Amino acid sequence: FRARVTQFIEAHFAHEHLLAALAHRDEVTPAYFLKKFRGAFGFPLGAHLKLLRVRKAEFYVRHTRLKLTDIALDSGFRNCRTFQLAFRAVHACTPQAYRASFLNRAAPIPSRPE
């Protein structure tokens, strides 16, 4: 269960209806899937997704000049405010401040990752 779910989440972390897709794959209700996930992983799906999405966005904030709005939406956040709150909870700073801290000490960064 853990390996299969982890693989699916990694591949579809930005999907808007991820919980429904996960539950459908296991042929269970979303509520039952959440209970099963928490039992198997020891933490709620929402917390896992938030951290995964922040970690994925972190790369683009740090290594590209993409707009933060685009990064937020591409990482699975519904809007910039949700993204900023989640990012701040992990890094204790805004995505803008995080990017600025790397721009001040790093070489020029490309517009798009290779």
N, C-alpha and C positions, 0 to 999 in steps of 0.2 A: 504493500500500500504506500509506504513512505517514498520509495524510489520512484514509483509510477507517478504519484502526485507531484513530487518535486520536479520531475522531468517536465510534466505538463505545465506546471506553474512557470517554470523557467522559460518555456517556449511561448507562453501566452499571458505573461504578467501584466501587460497593458490592456488586455481585453476588458471591455466594459462589463460584460456579463460573465466573468470568470467563475463565480460561484455556481451559477446555473449550469455552466458547461461542465464543471467538475462533478456536480451532483448527477447530471444527466449521464456522464460517462460511467459512474458507479451505480446507476439506476436506483438512486435514493433521493429523498427530498433534500432541498438545500439545508434545512434545519438539522436533519440527521447527519449530513455530510460535515457540517460545522462541528457537531459533537464528536464525530469520528476523527476529524482532523485534530481537534484539541487533545483527544485521548492519545493519538499516535505521536503528536509532535510536542505536546506539553505547553502550547501557547495557541492563542486564537489565530485563525486564518487572516483576519484583518490586520493584525499587528505584523504578521509575516509579510503580507503584501505591501504594506506601507514601507517597511524597511527595505524590501527588495526593490521597490520602485525608486526609493531615494538613492539606493546604491547604484542603480542603473543610470539615474539622472546625474548623479555625481560625476561620472565619467565625462558626460557632455558638458556639464557646467565647467569642469576643470580643463578640458582639452579642446573645446571648440568655441566659436563665437556665435553659435546658434542663439536665437532669441530664447529667453527663459520661458516664455509662453509656449513656444514650440517644444522645448524640452519637457515641460510639465505635461503637456497633452500626449506627447509621444511615449512618455514613461507611464501613462495610465492614470494620471491625476485628472480629475474632472475640470479643474480650473487652477489658476495661479495661486489663489489664496490657500487652497488645500495643500498645494505643493510647498508653498513657503512655510506653512505651519509644520508640515511633516519634516521638511528639510531642517528647520530650526530645532526641532525636537531631537534630531540625530546629531547635528553639528554645532548647536548653540550659536548659530549665526544664519543670516539670510543667504540664499543662493548668490545674490549680488556680492555680498561681502566675501563669501567663499571664493568666488571667481576672482575678485579683485586681489585677494591675498596671493593667488597664484600668478596673476598677471604681473604683479610687482616684483616677483623673484624668478620668473621663468622666461624661457625663450619664446619668441612669437608662436602663436598657436594657429592651426589651420581653421578654415571656415567649416569644413566637413571632415569627419574622421575617415581614414583610408579604409 
